[in-house]
Amino acid sequence: MTNWLRTGWPTLAIMLGASVWGVIWYPLRMLASLGVTGTAASALTSGAGCLFVLLVRRRAISTVRWHWLLPALALAAGITNLGFVWGSIHGQVMRVLLLFYLTPAWTALFAHFILHERLTWPGAGLAALSLAGAMTMLWSPQLGIPLPGNLAEWAGLAGGMGFAMSNVLILKTSRVLPQMKPEMRTATIFGGAAIFGACASLFEAMPAPPTGAHLATAAWLVLGLGFLLASNNMLVQYGLARVPANRASIIMLFELVVTALSAWLFAGETPGAREWAGGACIVLASALSSWMHRPKAMPPDPANQDTSDADAGTRGDAGNASDGNKRDRKNRPRAMV
């Protein structure tokens, strides 16, 4: 029972987190129907999430140190959140999310230039596979050009690029600022998304704002989503700290299953043959990327066996890992948020 709890709960935590992200588009559309635009929804829900994290983990604020990586991470997170929120509100959810999940392509490039990791032929091949899936999904006989067909799909594509950049910057931040608690990286992500969404809302036409009962409903939705997203992020962080990165990446693909089911049940969206084929390529590229970047098994060192075992069992942050774990982590260009 103890072993089951030790291995089962972290996996369940990641699956629950992926499930939340797979259905979060629906309450966001509810906010839009109440008169809250996508940019405003991104700013308000992220602001509520940031406030929740800072209140719950206020003792960790003292671990924050200034570094240029923090505003860079905040900006990448802002693009990620706004692209996902705006795209899922105004576009076909599954297509937007598949474009969002082109992370093997973007992560390979960003990790090469930012983390100075060598771009291998297998990595380039997986990036090409995911891009081929996107081209298959986006190709239209009328247009003949495999490009996003509307602003919502462009938003999903930009959000996926921001997500890949966020993953790389989180890994670099954990190395450069090892004393910074993971909760403060979460607060940075939500704070950046709130600020970026607020700035973007200045350029989006605001419909008639909600009033009366609709205003109360919108306020409760914003607060509820902020609490849910912040709690969900910390729940996933718990799972990622206890599950190997390659296995966690595959578990996270459960989000696509939940999104497909929720889009079919709540919005009547059914992917066509091209969406299924392109999506299969993207999912396959993500799964193979996770397998390719699995940590190599090293023979145990009797002199360090006790300390290394304890470290591996209790720490999931790259900045707090042992030197051996750091070397392993440098071989993983993809980090999970």
C-alpha positions in Angstrom: 0.0 0.0 0.0 2.8 2.3 0.8 4.6 1.7 -2.5 1.3 2.2 -4.4 0.7 5.5 -2.6 4.3 6.6 -3.3 4.0 5.8 -7.1 0.3 6.2 -7.7 -0.5 9.6 -6.2 2.0 11.6 -8.1 0.8 10.1 -11.4 -2.8 10.8 -10.4 -1.8 14.4 -9.6 -0.4 14.9 -13.1 -3.5 13.3 -14.7 -5.8 15.5 -12.6 -3.8 18.5 -13.7 -4.0 17.5 -17.3 -7.8 17.0 -17.0 -8.3 20.5 -15.6 -6.4 22.0 -18.5 -8.5 19.9 -20.9 -11.8 21.4 -19.7 -10.7 24.9 -18.6 -11.8 26.2 -22.0 -15.5 25.8 -21.1 -15.7 28.2 -18.1 -13.5 30.6 -20.1 -16.2 30.6 -22.8 -18.8 31.1 -20.1 -16.9 34.2 -19.1 -16.9 35.4 -22.7 -20.7 34.9 -22.9 -21.0 37.2 -19.9 -19.1 40.0 -21.6 -15.6 39.3 -20.3 -13.2 39.2 -23.3 -10.4 36.7 -23.7 -7.7 39.2 -22.9 -9.5 40.4 -19.8 -10.3 36.8 -18.7 -6.6 36.0 -19.0 -5.6 39.0 -16.9 -8.2 38.5 -14.2 -7.9 34.7 -13.7 -4.1 34.9 -13.7 -4.1 37.8 -11.3 -6.3 35.9 -9.0 -4.0 32.8 -9.3 -0.9 34.9 -8.5 -2.6 36.4 -5.4 -3.6 33.0 -4.2 -0.1 31.6 -4.5 1.5 34.6 -2.8 -1.0 34.4 0.1 -0.6 30.6 0.6 3.2 30.5 0.1 4.1 34.0 1.4 7.0 32.6 3.4 8.7 31.6 0.1 8.7 35.3 -1.1 12.0 35.8 0.7 13.7 33.3 -1.7 13.2 35.6 -4.7 16.2 37.3 -6.1 16.3 39.7 -9.1 17.5 38.2 -12.4 16.6 39.0 -16.0 15.2 35.5 -16.4 12.2 36.4 -14.2 10.7 39.1 -16.5 11.6 36.9 -19.5 9.7 34.0 -17.9 6.8 36.3 -17.1 6.6 37.5 -20.7 6.8 33.9 -22.1 4.1 32.9 -19.6 1.9 35.8 -20.6 2.1 34.9 -24.3 1.3 31.2 -23.4 -1.7 32.0 -21.3 -3.2 34.6 -23.6 -2.7 32.4 -26.7 -4.4 29.5 -25.0 -7.3 31.5 -23.5 -8.0 33.7 -26.5 -7.6 30.8 -29.0 -9.8 28.4 -27.0 -12.6 31.0 -26.7 -12.7 32.0 -30.3 -11.5 28.9 -32.2 -12.1 25.2 -32.5 -10.7 23.9 -29.2 -9.0 20.7 -30.5 -7.2 22.4 -33.4 -6.0 25.2 -31.2 -4.7 22.8 -28.6 -2.9 20.6 -31.1 -1.2 23.7 -32.5 -0.4 24.6 -28.8 1.2 21.2 -28.4 3.9 21.7 -31.1 6.4 21.9 -28.2 8.9 19.3 -29.5 9.7 21.6 -32.5 10.0 24.9 -30.5 11.7 23.4 -27.5 14.4 21.8 -29.5 15.3 25.2 -31.0 15.0 27.2 -27.8 17.0 24.7 -25.8 19.7 24.8 -28.4 20.1 28.6 -28.2 19.3 29.3 -24.5 20.5 26.1 -22.7 23.3 25.5 -25.2 22.1 21.9 -25.8 23.2 20.2 -28.9 20.5 19.8 -31.5 20.8 16.1 -32.5 19.4 14.5 -35.6 16.8 12.6 -33.7 15.7 15.8 -32.1 15.5 17.5 -35.4 13.5 14.6 -36.8 10.9 14.8 -34.0 10.6 18.5 -34.6 10.0 17.8 -38.3 7.4 15.1 -37.4 5.4 17.5 -35.2 5.6 20.2 -37.9 4.5 17.7 -40.5 1.5 16.9 -38.3 0.6 20.6 -38.1 0.9 21.0 -41.9 -1.3 17.9 -42.4 -3.9 19.3 -40.1 -3.8 22.9 -41.5 -3.6 22.0 -45.2 -6.7 23.1 -47.1 -7.6 22.3 -50.7 -9.0 25.8 -51.2 -6.0 27.6 -49.8 -3.2 25.1 -50.5 -1.0 26.6 -47.8 -0.6 24.8 -44.5 -1.0 27.9 -42.3 -3.4 28.7 -39.4 -6.8 29.6 -40.9 -7.8 32.3 -38.4 -6.6 34.4 -35.5 -7.6 31.8 -32.9 -5.3 29.2 -34.5 -2.5 31.8 -34.8 -3.1 32.5 -31.0 -2.8 28.7 -30.3 0.4 28.5 -32.3 1.9 31.5 -30.5 0.8 30.2 -27.2 2.6 26.9 -27.9 5.8 28.7 -28.7 5.4 30.7 -25.5 4.8 27.4 -23.6 8.0 25.9 -25.0 10.0 29.0 -24.1 8.5 28.9 -20.6 9.6 25.3 -20.2 13.2 26.2 -21.2 13.3 29.3 -19.0 11.9 27.4 -16.0 14.7 24.9 -16.3 17.3 27.7 -16.8 15.9 29.6 -13.8 16.1 26.5 -11.6 19.8 26.3 -12.5 20.6 30.0 -12.1 18.4 30.7 -9.0 18.5 27.3 -7.2 17.4 28.9 -3.9 14.2 30.2 -5.4 11.2 28.1 -4.4 9.1 26.5 -7.2 6.0 28.3 -5.8 7.7 31.7 -6.6 8.2 30.5 -10.2 4.5 29.8 -10.3 3.7 33.2 -9.0 6.0 34.7 -11.6 4.2 32.8 -14.3 0.7 33.9 -13.1 1.9 37.5 -12.5 3.4 37.8 -16.0 0.2 36.4 -17.5 -1.9 38.9 -15.6 0.2 41.9 -16.7 0.5 40.8 -20.3 -3.3 40.1 -20.5 -4.1 43.5 -18.9 -1.9 45.2 -21.5 -3.4 43.2 -24.4 -7.0 44.0 -23.2 -6.3 47.6 -24.1 -6.3 46.6 -27.7 -9.4 44.4 -27.7 -12.8 45.9 -28.0 -14.8 45.4 -24.8 -18.5 44.5 -25.2 -21.1 45.7 -22.7 -19.6 44.7 -19.3 -21.7 42.3 -17.1 -24.1 43.9 -14.7 -26.3 42.7 -11.9 -26.5 39.0 -11.5 -24.2 38.5 -14.4 -21.5 40.6 -12.7 -21.7 38.4 -9.6 -21.5 35.3 -11.7 -18.5 36.6 -13.6 -16.7 37.6 -10.4 -17.2 34.2 -8.9 -16.0 32.5 -12.1 -12.8 34.7 -12.1 -12.1 33.9 -8.4 -12.9 30.2 -8.8 -10.7 29.9 -11.9 -7.8 31.7 -10.3 -8.0 29.4 -7.3 -8.4 26.3 -9.5 -5.5 27.2 -11.8 -3.1 28.0 -8.9 -4.0 24.9 -7.0 -3.8 22.8 -10.2 -0.3 24.2 -10.9 1.0 23.3 -7.4 -0.7 19.9 -7.7 1.1 19.2 -11.0 4.4 20.5 -9.5 3.9 17.9 -6.7 3.6 15.1 -9.3 6.4 16.3 -11.5 8.8 16.3 -8.5 8.1 12.6 -8.0 7.7 11.2 -11.5 10.5 10.8 -14.1 10.3 13.6 -16.6 9.9 11.4 -19.6 7.0 9.5 -18.0 5.4 12.8 -16.9 5.5 14.2 -20.4 3.6 11.2 -21.7 1.0 11.4 -18.9 0.5 15.1 -19.7 -0.8 14.1 -23.2 -3.9 12.9 -21.3 -5.0 16.6 -21.7 -5.6 16.0 -25.4 -7.9 13.1 -24.6 -9.9 15.1 -22.1 -10.0 18.1 -24.5 -11.4 16.0 -27.4 -14.1 14.5 -25.2 -15.1 17.8 -23.6 -15.1 19.6 -27.0 -17.4 16.9 -28.4 -19.7 16.9 -25.4 -20.0 20.6 -24.6 -19.3 22.2 -28.0 -20.3 19.5 -30.5 -16.8 19.8 -32.1 -15.8 16.6 -33.9 -12.3 16.4 -35.5 -12.1 15.4 -39.1 -9.7 12.9 -40.8 -7.0 15.5 -41.3 -7.2 16.6 -37.7 -6.9 13.0 -36.5 -3.9 12.4 -38.8 -2.1 15.6 -37.9 -2.9 15.2 -34.2 -1.5 11.6 -34.3 1.8 12.9 -35.7 2.0 15.7 -33.0 1.2 13.3 -30.2 3.7 10.7 -31.5 6.4 13.4 -31.7 5.7 14.4 -28.1 5.7 10.8 -26.8 8.9 9.9 -28.7 10.5 13.1 -27.4 9.7 12.1 -23.9 11.2 8.6 -24.5 14.3 10.0 -26.2 15.1 12.3 -23.3 14.6 9.7 -20.6 17.5 9.7 -18.0 20.2 7.2 -18.6 20.6 4.6 -16.0 23.9 4.9 -14.2 25.5 2.2 -12.1 25.3 3.1 -8.4 28.3 4.5 -6.6 28.7 2.8 -3.3 30.4 5.9 -1.8 27.4 8.1 -2.7 24.5 5.6 -2.7 22.8 6.8 0.5 22.9 10.5 -0.2 22.0 10.2 -3.9 19.0 7.9 -3.2 17.6 10.3 -0.6 18.1 13.2 -2.9 16.4 11.5 -5.9 13.4 10.6 -3.8 12.6 14.0 -2.3 13.7 16.6 -4.8 12.1 17.3 -8.2 13.7 20.8 -8.8 16.7 20.9 -11.0 18.3 23.6 -9.0 18.2 21.6 -5.8 19.3 18.3 -7.3 22.6 16.6 -6.8 25.4 17.2 -9.3 24.7 13.8 -10.9 21.0 14.7 -11.3 22.0 18.1 -12.8 24.1 16.4 -15.5 21.1 14.1 -16.2 18.8 17.0 -16.4 21.0 18.9 -18.9 20.2 16.1 -21.4 16.5 16.9 -21.1 15.7 19.9 -23.3 12.0 19.7 -22.4 10.8 20.9 -19.0 7.2 20.6 -17.7 5.2 23.4 -16.2 
